[in-house]
Amino acid sequence: MIQEASQARGGIWDPLQDIYKSVNEAYLALGTNTVDSVAESTPPVMEVDVHIRRVVDVKIPALTVTEKDTKSMPYGFADTNSSIDRAAKQIKELMPKICKAAEYENSIFSLAKALEKTQKLLNALENIIIPQYKEKIRFILATLEEREREEFAKLKKVKAKMESRK
């Protein structure tokens, strides 16, 4: 899983740099107001659904990216240029990869936290609880042995008294 996570994460950096470059070009060519206006007026074209799955009793989110049915860009071409189109297309292509990388990283983090918690419990068992139980067992065994010796001594006295009466 760690290897898959590093592959997923490694595969998103170069496309992200291209996206940032395209967005930066759009800001430089069109200005911040125009790009922000286009971004705010554009309806969402992708949805990310989160499903929880359990792995060794650890809740891990599984992400599913679905694309809404959009054939064309939802903004006018008069106020924009190709860098916005390129950035939008690249984001649509990269979003599933980003979600997959996030899913892997979250899974690894959650499993590591669960492992850490389990390790603490194991240490508590090995170093505190089990030694306490062993000590209690030794005490109970010693008490039972002492009572057995006392019973044996009482039985000897009773036997001696019974023989002396005969």
C-alpha positions in Angstrom: 0.0 0.0 0.0 2.9 2.4 0.8 4.4 1.7 -2.7 1.0 2.4 -4.3 0.6 5.6 -2.3 4.0 6.9 -3.3 3.3 6.0 -7.0 -0.1 7.8 -6.8 1.5 10.8 -5.1 4.4 10.9 -7.5 2.1 10.9 -10.5 0.3 14.1 -9.5 3.1 16.6 -9.1 4.0 17.2 -12.7 0.3 17.6 -13.8 -0.2 19.9 -10.8 2.6 22.1 -12.0 1.1 22.2 -15.4 -2.2 23.2 -13.9 -0.6 26.0 -11.8 1.2 27.2 -14.9 -2.0 27.3 -16.9 -3.9 29.1 -14.1 -1.0 31.6 -13.6 -1.0 32.3 -17.4 -4.8 32.9 -17.2 -4.3 35.3 -14.3 -1.6 37.2 -16.1 -3.5 37.4 -19.4 -7.0 38.0 -18.2 -6.6 39.5 -14.7 -7.7 38.2 -11.4 -11.2 39.6 -11.6 -12.0 37.8 -14.8 -10.5 34.5 -13.7 -12.3 34.7 -10.3 -15.6 35.6 -12.1 -15.3 32.6 -14.4 -14.4 30.3 -11.5 -17.4 31.5 -9.4 -19.9 31.2 -12.2 -18.8 27.8 -13.3 -21.0 25.0 -11.8 -19.3 22.0 -10.3 -18.7 19.3 -12.9 -17.3 16.6 -10.6 -18.5 14.9 -7.5 -16.5 13.1 -4.9 -18.4 10.5 -2.9 -17.0 9.1 0.3 -17.7 5.5 1.4 -16.3 4.1 4.6 -14.8 0.7 4.5 -13.3 -1.3 7.4 -9.8 -2.8 7.3 -8.9 -4.7 10.5 -11.5 -2.8 12.4 -10.2 0.6 11.2 -12.5 2.9 9.3 -10.9 4.0 6.0 -12.6 6.4 3.6 -12.9 5.3 0.0 -13.3 8.1 -2.5 -15.2 7.8 -5.8 -15.0 10.6 -8.3 -17.9 11.0 -10.8 -18.1 13.4 -13.6 -21.4 15.2 -14.3 -22.6 15.1 -17.9 -21.1 18.2 -19.4 -20.2 18.3 -23.1 -18.9 21.9 -23.2 -17.3 24.4 -21.0 -20.0 26.3 -19.0 -18.5 29.8 -19.7 -18.3 32.0 -22.6 -15.2 32.1 -24.9 -15.3 35.9 -25.4 -13.9 36.7 -21.9 -11.5 33.8 -21.6 -8.5 32.2 -23.3 -7.1 28.7 -23.9 -5.2 28.6 -20.6 -8.5 28.5 -18.6 -9.7 25.7 -20.9 -6.4 23.8 -20.5 -6.4 24.2 -16.7 -10.1 23.0 -16.5 -9.4 20.0 -18.7 -6.2 19.1 -16.7 -8.1 19.4 -13.4 -10.8 17.1 -14.6 -8.2 14.5 -15.6 -6.2 14.9 -12.4 -9.0 14.9 -9.8 -9.4 11.1 -9.7 -5.6 10.7 -9.2 -5.6 13.3 -6.4 -8.5 11.6 -4.6 -6.8 8.2 -5.0 -3.5 9.6 -3.5 -5.5 11.1 -0.7 -7.3 7.8 -0.1 -4.0 5.9 0.1 -2.4 8.5 2.5 -5.4 8.6 4.7 -5.5 4.8 4.8 -1.8 4.6 5.8 -2.3 7.3 8.4 -5.3 5.6 9.9 -3.7 2.2 9.9 -0.6 3.6 11.5 -2.6 5.3 14.3 -4.4 2.0 14.9 -1.1 0.1 15.0 0.3 2.7 17.4 -2.8 2.3 19.7 -2.5 -1.5 19.5 1.2 -1.3 20.3 0.5 0.8 23.4 -2.1 -1.8 24.5 0.4 -4.6 23.9 3.0 -2.8 25.9 0.6 -2.3 28.8 -0.3 -6.0 28.7 3.3 -7.1 28.6 4.7 -4.7 31.2 1.8 -4.0 33.6 -1.2 -6.3 33.4 0.5 -9.7 32.8 3.1 -9.1 35.6 0.3 -8.1 38.0 -1.6 -11.3 37.2 1.6 -13.4 37.6 2.1 -11.8 41.0 -1.5 -12.5 42.0 -1.1 -16.1 40.9 2.1 -16.5 43.0 0.3 -14.9 46.0 -2.7 -17.3 45.6 -0.4 -20.3 45.2 1.6 -19.3 48.3 -1.6 -18.8 50.3 -3.0 -22.2 49.2 0.3 -23.9 50.1 0.2 -22.2 53.5 -3.4 -23.4 54.1 -2.5 -26.9 53.0 0.4 -27.0 55.5 -1.9 -25.7 58.2 -4.6 -28.3 57.4 -1.9 -31.0 57.5 -0.7 -29.8 60.9 -4.3 -29.8 62.2 -4.9 -33.3 60.9 -1.8 -34.5 62.6 -2.9 -33.0 65.9 -6.4 -34.5 65.5 -4.9 -37.8 64.7 -2.6 -37.6 67.7 -5.5 -36.7 70.0 -7.5 -39.6 68.7 -4.7 -42.1 69.3 -4.1 -40.8 72.8 -7.8 -41.3 73.6 -7.6 -45.0 72.6 
